[in-house]
Amino acid sequence: MPTVIAHHDVKDKNHWLASPRREEFFGPLGVTNIRTFVDPQNPSQVALLMDVADMDAVMGAMQTKAASDAMTNDGVLAETLVILVEE
């Protein structure tokens, strides 16, 4: 099971941290052990570290309206999203 890092910018760090949408979106896809990170020098830069059982399912889900809606709800600036996969 690969570990994945996703980093991106957000409009409001506190709103992003408090949001349950990550678990709601990724949980049904088999994503576990989701951890959040914030750049202390620039709190609008954040990251997730998570274990992904099925990368194809997650990458497919990231192309859906549900993913777009979740990112919009959380204040994610989608154009800044970078996904890194453990090799």
N, CA and C atoms as an extended XYZ file, in Angstrom:
261
Properties=species:S:1:pos:R:3:atomname:S:1:resname:S:1:resid:I:1 pbc="F F F"
N         0.853       -1.170        0.000 N   MET     1
C         0.000        0.000        0.000 CA  MET     1
C         0.902        1.237        0.000 C   MET     1
N         0.861        2.039       -1.063 N   PRO     2
C         1.732        3.213       -1.105 CA  PRO     2
C         1.276        4.319       -0.163 C   PRO     2
N         2.242        5.064        0.297 N   THR     3
C         1.969        6.287        1.049 CA  THR     3
C         2.000        7.423        0.043 C   THR     3
N         1.039        8.335        0.181 N   VAL     4
C         0.892        9.448       -0.749 CA  VAL     4
C         0.968       10.757        0.016 C   VAL     4
N         1.637       11.721       -0.583 N   ILE     5
C         1.659       13.094       -0.070 CA  ILE     5
C         0.927       13.951       -1.088 C   ILE     5
N         0.007       14.741       -0.615 N   ALA     6
C        -0.670       15.726       -1.468 CA  ALA     6
C        -0.459       17.079       -0.811 C   ALA     6
N         0.118       18.014       -1.557 N   HIS     7
C         0.274       19.345       -0.986 CA  HIS     7
C        -0.373       20.375       -1.906 C   HIS     7
N        -0.871       21.433       -1.274 N   HIS     8
C        -1.589       22.466       -2.004 CA  HIS     8
C        -1.752       23.689       -1.110 C   HIS     8
N        -2.241       24.752       -1.682 N   ASP     9
C        -2.540       25.971       -0.925 CA  ASP     9
C        -4.015       25.987       -0.566 C   ASP     9
N        -4.318       26.656        0.536 N   VAL    10
C        -5.707       26.818        0.975 CA  VAL    10
C        -5.989       28.284        1.293 C   VAL    10
N        -7.266       28.619        1.259 N   LYS    11
C        -7.678       29.986        1.578 CA  LYS    11
C        -7.619       30.260        3.081 C   LYS    11
N        -7.987       29.250        3.879 N   ASP    12
C        -8.080       29.426        5.332 CA  ASP    12
C        -7.636       28.134        6.014 C   ASP    12
N        -6.451       28.159        6.599 N   LYS    13
C        -5.874       26.979        7.245 CA  LYS    13
C        -6.794       26.408        8.311 C   LYS    13
N        -7.371       27.242        9.160 N   ASN    14
C        -8.209       26.748       10.254 CA  ASN    14
C        -9.463       26.047        9.737 C   ASN    14
N       -10.071       26.605        8.706 N   HIS    15
C       -11.245       25.963        8.104 CA  HIS    15
C       -10.848       24.608        7.514 C   HIS    15
N        -9.719       24.587        6.789 N   TRP    16
C        -9.250       23.347        6.170 CA  TRP    16
C        -8.982       22.279        7.228 C   TRP    16
N        -8.294       22.649        8.304 N   LEU    17
C        -7.981       21.688        9.362 CA  LEU    17
C        -9.237       21.129       10.031 C   LEU    17
N       -10.254       21.962       10.206 N   ALA    18
C       -11.463       21.552       10.918 CA  ALA    18
C       -12.436       20.753       10.055 C   ALA    18
N       -12.257       20.777        8.762 N   SER    19
C       -13.231       20.162        7.861 CA  SER    19
C       -13.220       18.637        7.939 C   SER    19
N       -14.407       18.012        7.962 N   PRO    20
C       -14.506       16.551        7.933 CA  PRO    20
C       -14.515       15.986        6.509 C   PRO    20
N       -14.468       16.838        5.496 N   ARG    21
C       -14.636       16.389        4.107 CA  ARG    21
C       -13.543       15.434        3.639 C   ARG    21
N       -12.315       15.580        4.125 N   ARG    22
C       -11.252       14.653        3.711 CA  ARG    22
C       -11.647       13.217        4.014 C   ARG    22
N       -12.027       12.983        5.261 N   GLU    23
C       -12.411       11.628        5.682 CA  GLU    23
C       -13.647       11.163        4.913 C   GLU    23
N       -14.611       12.055        4.712 N   GLU    24
C       -15.839       11.700        4.001 CA  GLU    24
C       -15.546       11.317        2.552 C   GLU    24
N       -14.623       12.021        1.923 N   PHE    25
C       -14.302       11.747        0.521 CA  PHE    25
C       -13.371       10.545        0.377 C   PHE    25
N       -12.277       10.539        1.119 N   PHE    26
C       -11.264        9.505        0.950 CA  PHE    26
C       -11.585        8.192        1.663 C   PHE    26
N       -12.301        8.235        2.777 N   GLY    27
C       -12.602        7.026        3.552 CA  GLY    27
C       -13.231        5.913        2.732 C   GLY    27
N       -14.310        6.202        1.976 N   PRO    28
C       -14.939        5.148        1.177 CA  PRO    28
C       -14.034        4.593        0.070 C   PRO    28
N       -12.956        5.294       -0.252 N   LEU    29
C       -12.019        4.834       -1.279 CA  LEU    29
C       -10.911        3.957       -0.692 C   LEU    29
N       -11.002        3.671        0.612 N   GLY    30
C       -10.004        2.823        1.255 CA  GLY    30
C        -8.748        3.554        1.692 C   GLY    30
N        -8.795        4.878        1.696 N   VAL    31
C        -7.643        5.662        2.147 CA  VAL    31
C        -7.645        5.674        3.674 C   VAL    31
N        -6.487        5.401        4.267 N   THR    32
C        -6.381        5.334        5.724 CA  THR    32
C        -5.202        6.170        6.218 C   THR    32
N        -5.181        6.340        7.518 N   ASN    33
C        -4.053        6.996        8.193 CA  ASN    33
C        -3.770        8.391        7.624 C   ASN    33
N        -4.834        9.170        7.423 N   ILE    34
C        -4.705       10.523        6.869 CA  ILE    34
C        -4.170       11.459        7.951 C   ILE    34
N        -3.054       12.119        7.619 N   ARG    35
C        -2.453       13.080        8.539 CA  ARG    35
C        -2.319       14.421        7.849 C   ARG    35
N        -2.512       15.505        8.603 N   THR    36
C        -2.459       16.854        8.039 CA  THR    36
C        -1.201       17.581        8.502 C   THR    36
N        -0.695       18.442        7.619 N   PHE    37
C         0.513       19.220        7.890 CA  PHE    37
C         0.307       20.647        7.407 C   PHE    37
N         0.925       21.589        8.123 N   VAL    38
C         0.852       23.002        7.779 CA  VAL    38
C         2.254       23.589        7.830 C   VAL    38
N         2.597       24.385        6.827 N   ASP    39
C         3.881       25.083        6.815 CA  ASP    39
C         3.815       26.196        7.867 C   ASP    39
N         4.618       26.145        8.928 N   PRO    40
C         4.541       27.165        9.983 CA  PRO    40
C         4.965       28.553        9.499 C   PRO    40
N         5.747       28.605        8.428 N   GLN    41
C         6.166       29.904        7.891 CA  GLN    41
C         5.146       30.485        6.919 C   GLN    41
N         4.296       29.628        6.354 N   ASN    42
C         3.269       30.057        5.407 CA  ASN    42
C         2.052       29.166        5.586 C   ASN    42
N         1.155       29.501        6.514 N   PRO    43
C         0.042       28.614        6.864 CA  PRO    43
C        -0.958       28.361        5.741 C   PRO    43
N        -0.825       29.050        4.612 N   SER    44
C        -1.713       28.735        3.497 CA  SER    44
C        -1.198       27.539        2.698 C   SER    44
N         0.003       27.061        3.004 N   GLN    45
C         0.541       25.870        2.367 CA  GLN    45
C         0.373       24.688        3.311 C   GLN    45
N        -0.367       23.681        2.816 N   VAL    46
C        -0.706       22.533        3.650 CA  VAL    46
C        -0.443       21.238        2.888 C   VAL    46
N        -0.485       20.132        3.621 N   ALA    47
C        -0.268       18.831        2.989 CA  ALA    47
C        -1.024       17.747        3.728 C   ALA    47
N        -1.268       16.658        3.002 N   LEU    48
C        -1.822       15.433        3.567 CA  LEU    48
C        -0.823       14.315        3.327 C   LEU    48
N        -0.725       13.425        4.282 N   LEU    49
C         0.040       12.191        4.139 CA  LEU    49
C        -0.958       11.081        4.416 C   LEU    49
N        -1.056       10.104        3.504 N   MET    50
C        -2.086        9.080        3.662 CA  MET    50
C        -1.671        7.784        2.998 C   MET    50
N        -2.254        6.703        3.448 N   ASP    51
C        -2.025        5.387        2.871 CA  ASP    51
C        -3.182        5.079        1.914 C   ASP    51
N        -2.835        4.727        0.684 N   VAL    52
C        -3.843        4.540       -0.362 CA  VAL    52
C        -3.806        3.096       -0.844 C   VAL    52
N        -4.902        2.382       -0.639 N   ALA    53
C        -4.966        0.973       -1.035 CA  ALA    53
C        -5.106        0.814       -2.549 C   ALA    53
N        -5.827        1.727       -3.199 N   ASP    54
C        -6.098        1.600       -4.634 CA  ASP    54
C        -5.869        2.960       -5.303 C   ASP    54
N        -4.655        3.149       -5.839 N   MET    55
C        -4.313        4.434       -6.467 CA  MET    55
C        -5.210        4.743       -7.656 C   MET    55
N        -5.563        3.731       -8.442 N   ASP    56
C        -6.425        3.973       -9.602 CA  ASP    56
C        -7.787        4.516       -9.171 C   ASP    56
N        -8.339        3.956       -8.100 N   ALA    57
C        -9.641        4.425       -7.605 CA  ALA    57
C        -9.538        5.867       -7.125 C   ALA    57
N        -8.477        6.183       -6.388 N   VAL    58
C        -8.316        7.544       -5.865 CA  VAL    58
C        -8.085        8.536       -6.998 C   VAL    58
N        -7.212        8.197       -7.942 N   MET    59
C        -6.933        9.123       -9.037 CA  MET    59
C        -8.177        9.324       -9.902 C   MET    59
N        -8.960        8.289      -10.095 N   GLY    60
C       -10.223        8.431      -10.820 CA  GLY    60
C       -11.196        9.318      -10.073 C   GLY    60
N       -11.291        9.113       -8.769 N   ALA    61
C       -12.202        9.911       -7.948 CA  ALA    61
C       -11.799       11.378       -7.924 C   ALA    61
N       -10.506       11.651       -8.046 N   MET    62
C       -10.037       13.040       -8.040 CA  MET    62
C       -10.500       13.816       -9.271 C   MET    62
N       -10.968       13.129      -10.288 N   GLN    63
C       -11.447       13.778      -11.511 CA  GLN    63
C       -12.949       14.041      -11.497 C   GLN    63
N       -13.608       13.744      -10.374 N   THR    64
C       -15.066       13.855      -10.310 CA  THR    64
C       -15.521       15.189       -9.720 C   THR    64
N       -16.812       15.462       -9.919 N   LYS    65
C       -17.410       16.652       -9.325 CA  LYS    65
C       -17.368       16.573       -7.797 C   LYS    65
N       -17.495       15.375       -7.252 N   ALA    66
C       -17.439       15.215       -5.793 CA  ALA    66
C       -16.095       15.697       -5.249 C   ALA    66
N       -15.010       15.402       -5.952 N   ALA    67
C       -13.688       15.870       -5.521 CA  ALA    67
C       -13.605       17.381       -5.633 C   ALA    67
N       -14.090       17.916       -6.731 N   SER    68
C       -14.086       19.367       -6.919 CA  SER    68
C       -14.893       20.058       -5.830 C   SER    68
N       -16.060       19.504       -5.521 N   ASP    69
C       -16.910       20.073       -4.472 CA  ASP    69
C       -16.226       20.008       -3.112 C   ASP    69
N       -15.564       18.898       -2.811 N   ALA    70
C       -14.867       18.750       -1.528 CA  ALA    70
C       -13.735       19.766       -1.416 C   ALA    70
N       -12.973       19.933       -2.501 N   MET    71
C       -11.874       20.900       -2.467 CA  MET    71
C       -12.401       22.326       -2.327 C   MET    71
N       -13.474       22.637       -3.043 N   THR    72
C       -14.069       23.975       -2.934 CA  THR    72
C       -14.550       24.212       -1.518 C   THR    72
N       -15.223       23.231       -0.935 N   ASN    73
C       -15.718       23.344        0.442 CA  ASN    73
C       -14.585       23.598        1.423 C   ASN    73
N       -13.452       22.951        1.196 N   ASP    74
C       -12.319       23.071        2.119 CA  ASP    74
C       -11.424       24.272        1.831 C   ASP    74
N       -11.736       25.015        0.764 N   GLY    75
C       -10.934       26.190        0.434 CA  GLY    75
C        -9.612       25.853       -0.220 C   GLY    75
N        -9.529       24.672       -0.839 N   VAL    76
C        -8.310       24.250       -1.535 CA  VAL    76
C        -8.211       25.003       -2.858 C   VAL    76
N        -7.037       25.533       -3.135 N   LEU    77
C        -6.772       26.154       -4.431 CA  LEU    77
C        -6.301       25.027       -5.356 C   LEU    77
N        -7.254       24.451       -6.091 N   ALA    78
C        -7.026       23.220       -6.854 CA  ALA    78
C        -5.848       23.317       -7.818 C   ALA    78
N        -5.602       24.492       -8.359 N   GLU    79
C        -4.509       24.638       -9.328 CA  GLU    79
C        -3.134       24.463       -8.695 C   GLU    79
N        -3.069       24.448       -7.360 N   THR    80
C        -1.791       24.284       -6.658 CA  THR    80
C        -1.542       22.842       -6.216 C   THR    80
N        -2.497       21.945       -6.446 N   LEU    81
C        -2.410       20.566       -5.966 CA  LEU    81
C        -1.275       19.792       -6.644 C   LEU    81
N        -0.432       19.179       -5.817 N   VAL    82
C         0.634       18.288       -6.282 CA  VAL    82
C         0.501       16.994       -5.490 C   VAL    82
N         0.515       15.865       -6.204 N   ILE    83
C         0.400       14.552       -5.562 CA  ILE    83
C         1.704       13.791       -5.786 C   ILE    83
N         2.291       13.301       -4.693 N   LEU    84
C         3.525       12.526       -4.729 CA  LEU    84
C         3.243       11.134       -4.194 C   LEU    84
N         3.720       10.109       -4.904 N   VAL    85
C         3.450        8.727       -4.530 CA  VAL    85
C         4.748        8.033       -4.161 C   VAL    85
N         4.718        7.323       -3.042 N   GLU    86
C         5.879        6.564       -2.596 CA  GLU    86
C         6.241        5.504       -3.616 C   GLU    86
N         7.498        5.386       -3.928 N   GLU    87
C         7.984        4.373       -4.889 CA  GLU    87
C         8.635        3.239       -4.151 C   GLU    87
